[in-house]
Amino acid sequence: KITRITMKQLNTLIDKEAQKLLFIFNKSKLSLSTAESCTGGLISTIITSFSGASSVFMGGIIAYDNEVKNKLLGIPLNIIDNNGAVSAAVAEAMSENTVKMFNTNFAISVTGVAGPNGGSVEKPVGTVWISISYLIGKSIKTKSNLFCFGQKSREHIRKLTCYEAMKLANSIALNNNKN
């Protein structure tokens, strides 16, 4: 199980997933943007650490604060207030608005509780929503997944989030290429 591997193993998996993403997106001529909260730009950092990222990755926004999610990403405050920042609704609005803002084929968004503090009974530390929005023709499709990584270090949760986000984006890109 992915949550039980060492940080060294996780770092290797993350690098492989990032290289796979660049290969798939380059081959398919897809573009990517990100909106990151709990990872604080780590997904963007990992992707851009590899040569060839500039032909795929257009940019990203670190929207850590709810006001930034509202003002920069255009997420209505009532969505944040009614669902909480760590929710499917917010993650989906983040990725959908990022596809539009950056005019990319794909956008990854993440929002979660990286810890070690800040969790609640409903959303304990390790709770993360990952959303991928992507263009099919002129319409935007969105897929979001909830991850409960459990009580791990902040770094471990952030890296697990990066890994799962890139893995999900790769899966969707590969499946859409087959159609």
C-alpha positions, -999 to +999 in steps of 0.1 A: +000+000+000+013+034-010+009+050+025+032+024+040+063+030+018+094+049+029+100+085+019+129+074-003+107+049-022+080+076-025+104+101-039+114+076-066+077+069-074+070+106-076+099+111-101+087+082-122+051+095-122+063+130-132+084+116-160+055+095-172+032+126-171+057+146-192+060+117-217+022+112-220+014+149-222+042+156-247+032+127-269-005+137-268+003+174-272-016+182-239-010+212-217-012+213-179-017+239-152-021+235-114-039+251-085-023+239-052-032+245-016-019+219+008+011+211-015+022+247-017+036+244-052+053+210-048+035+195-078+047+223-100+082+220-086+084+183-092+071+186-128+094+215-137+124+197-123+125+176-155+137+187-189+108+190-213+084+204-188+081+237-206+063+221-236+036+207-212+034+229-181+019+263-185+019+275-149+003+272-115-013+291-087-006+284-050-040+293-034-033+285+002-056+311+018-094+311+012-093+347+001-068+338-026-090+309-037-118+334-040-100+364-055-075+347-077-092+315-087-128+329-087-142+304-062-174+319-047-170+324-009-204+306-004-189+274-019-160+276+005-182+286+035-208+259+028-184+230+021-151+240+037-118+246+019-111+209+020-140+196-001-149+181-034-167+213-043-137+235-037-112+212-054-134+209-084-140+246-087-102+251-084-093+227-112-122+239-135-113+276-131-076+268-136-083+251-170-101+283-180-075+307-166-045+290-182-063+278-213-049+243-208-062+209-217-057+197-181-056+212-146-047+195-113-059+209-081-053+198-045-067+209-012-062+192+021-051+191+057-013+184+057-009+187+095+004+181+120-023+205+133-055+218+118-076+187+114-111+181+127-133+151+134-149+154+100-116+162+082-087+148+101-050+154+093-043+135+061-076+143+044-070+155+008-092+162-022-075+159-056-094+172-087-085+169-124-104+190-149-098+183-186-112+194-220-132+170-241-139+191-272-151+224-258-165+211-225-147+206-193-150+173-175-139+170-139-129+140-117-122+143-080-110+118-055-109+119-017-077+105+000-074+098+037-036+094+042-039+092+080-016+106+106+017+110+088+043+138+087+034+170+068+061+162+042+048+126+037+012+138+032+023+165+008+043+140-012+016+114-012-007+141-026+017+149-054+021+113-063-016+106-064-024+138-083+000+130-111-011+094-111-047+104-115-038+130-143-018+103-161-047+078-159-072+102-173-049+114-201-042+078-211-079+068-210-089+098-231-062+091-257-077+056-263-111+072-272 
